[in-house]
Amino acid sequence: MKLLRAIELKEVVPVGAALPVPVDVRLVASTNRNLAKEVELGKYREDLYYRLNVVEITLPPLSERVDDIPLLVQYFLDRYTREMNKEIQGVDNDVMKCLLSHSWKGEVRELENIIERAVIFADGPLITKKELPGFFEQRPDAVYSFDSRKSMKEAVDEFERQYITHVLRQNQFNKDATAKALKISLSSLYRKIEELSIPSQA
């Protein structure tokens, strides 16, 4: 109720104060829960939900944003090599394959932790598979390969093209089943098929 009042009136009453103080803030709220559903169930204030929900940005899970992974890897590498005063140029091809094919149930935080761990144990110019946690393995059904002469963007596109094609074939080119298997929306699948020139039928 206090938060709703502050948003509505743009003022707060500090602890111990008698008079309200005007505030001018930009409020950003995030959640991994379906608040519209929570409102329906009576588990979240409807008035607060509609007051907060002015501009909504839906961020897909990391498993649906494979092309973000190389950028995030480089960002975390730059950060932790600087903090630990190490000279590490990047990750080798095998590591990148593992990172691109991982399910990322822990989202970006999991990726950050893995890169931090790898930097701690690394003793060469590149992160290799021996610096990855033991449980962190490339998916056994991965059928893709990389050409080291390609750019990072081309390599990521090639991975997505081969993997989506593989899953489409596994599901007899059924788009609904393929989208569910990939854990992406049907519209995202159609967009990927068009962007990557993937054959949508046998």
Helices and strands as residue ranges (DSSP letters): H 2-9, E 11-12, E 21-22, H 35-40, H 46-52, G 62-64, G 66-68, H 69-83, E 90-91, H 93-101, H 107-121, E 126-127, G 129-131, H 152-170, H 175-182, H 186-195
